[in-house]
């Protein structure tokens, strides 16, 4: 497995992926990353607007 950690002010983002991956699997992985990115953007927009505050 490969992994990478990126530290934000709010905490760590940790990503793991197989060391060996077919191009087809890579394309699926890339699509999933795009989806996760959109979800994170919605969460950030919600937080910035004050909706995400308790």
C-alpha positions as a Markdown table, in Angstrom:
| # | Residue | x | y | z |
|---|---|---|---|---|
| 1 | Unk | 0.0 | 0.0 | 0.0 |
| 2 | Unk | 1.0 | 3.6 | -0.6 |
| 3 | Unk | -0.2 | 6.4 | 1.6 |
| 4 | Unk | 0.1 | 10.1 | 1.9 |
| 5 | Unk | -0.9 | 12.5 | 4.7 |
| 6 | Unk | -1.7 | 16.1 | 4.3 |
| 7 | Unk | -2.2 | 18.3 | 7.3 |
| 8 | Unk | -4.8 | 21.1 | 7.4 |
| 9 | Unk | -5.5 | 23.5 | 10.2 |
| 10 | Unk | -8.6 | 21.4 | 11.0 |
| 11 | Unk | -6.8 | 18.0 | 11.0 |
| 12 | Unk | -5.1 | 15.5 | 8.8 |
| 13 | Unk | -6.3 | 14.1 | 5.5 |
| 14 | Unk | -5.0 | 10.5 | 5.0 |
| 15 | Unk | -5.2 | 8.7 | 1.7 |
| 16 | Unk | -4.2 | 5.1 | 0.9 |
| 17 | Unk | -4.1 | 3.3 | -2.4 |
| 18 | Unk | -2.7 | 0.0 | -3.7 |
| 19 | Unk | 0.9 | 0.0 | -4.8 |
| 20 | Unk | -0.1 | -1.9 | -8.0 |
| 21 | Unk | -3.1 | -0.6 | -9.9 |
| 22 | Unk | -4.4 | -1.2 | -13.4 |
| 23 | Unk | -5.3 | 1.8 | -15.5 |
| 24 | Unk | -8.9 | 0.9 | -15.3 |
| 25 | Unk | -8.7 | 0.9 | -11.5 |
| 26 | Unk | -6.8 | 4.2 | -11.6 |
| 27 | Unk | -9.7 | 5.7 | -13.6 |
| 28 | Unk | -12.2 | 4.5 | -11.0 |
| 29 | Unk | -10.0 | 5.8 | -8.2 |
| 30 | Unk | -9.7 | 9.2 | -9.9 |
| 31 | Unk | -13.5 | 9.4 | -10.3 |
| 32 | Unk | -13.9 | 8.6 | -6.7 |
| 33 | Unk | -11.4 | 11.3 | -5.7 |
| 34 | Unk | -13.3 | 13.8 | -7.8 |
| 35 | Unk | -16.5 | 12.8 | -5.9 |
| 36 | Unk | -14.9 | 13.1 | -2.5 |
| 37 | Unk | -13.5 | 16.5 | -3.5 |
| 38 | Unk | -17.0 | 17.7 | -4.4 |
| 39 | Unk | -18.3 | 16.5 | -1.1 |
| 40 | Unk | -15.5 | 18.2 | 0.8 |
| 41 | Unk | -16.2 | 21.4 | -1.1 |
| 42 | Unk | -19.9 | 21.3 | -0.1 |
| 43 | Unk | -18.9 | 20.8 | 3.5 |
| 44 | Unk | -16.5 | 23.7 | 3.4 |
| 45 | Unk | -19.1 | 25.9 | 1.8 |
| 46 | Unk | -21.6 | 24.9 | 4.4 |
| 47 | Unk | -19.1 | 25.6 | 7.2 |
| 48 | Unk | -18.1 | 29.0 | 5.7 |
| 49 | Unk | -21.8 | 30.1 | 5.4 |
| 50 | Unk | -22.3 | 29.3 | 9.1 |
| 51 | Unk | -24.6 | 26.3 | 8.4 |
| 52 | Unk | -22.1 | 23.9 | 9.7 |
| 53 | Unk | -21.8 | 25.5 | 13.1 |
| 54 | Unk | -23.6 | 24.1 | 16.1 |
